[in-house]
């Protein structure tokens, strides 16, 4: 909705938003975990709204599981060591997801109010 409000038609909105989705999916922290992302790109992981959503979903569902995996560590330890997800960080994650939602809704509302792409 934000991309549609900021552009003159839905074709350009689709192109712009798909570019953002591609970059966001690359830095979401699933295909390339945060610990494997080069340090000069790690800022983008924290600026990516999809990474916060994935962090929240995985950490809330599996972050406190004490079952042992075949490799000898618990699920909680694996998430912490490989992905860097901690169950006790969920409060910050919830605030970040709500913050991104409010940011995108605010940009949408401001764009609807200020931009007028009608031709006369």
Secondary structure, 3 states (H helix, E strand, C coil): CHHHHHCCCHHHHHHHHHHHHHHHHHCCCCCCCHHHCCCCCHHHHHHCHHHHHHHHHHHHHHCCCCCECCCCCEHHHHHHHHHCCCHHHHHHHHHHHHHHHHHHHHHHHHHHHHCCCCCC
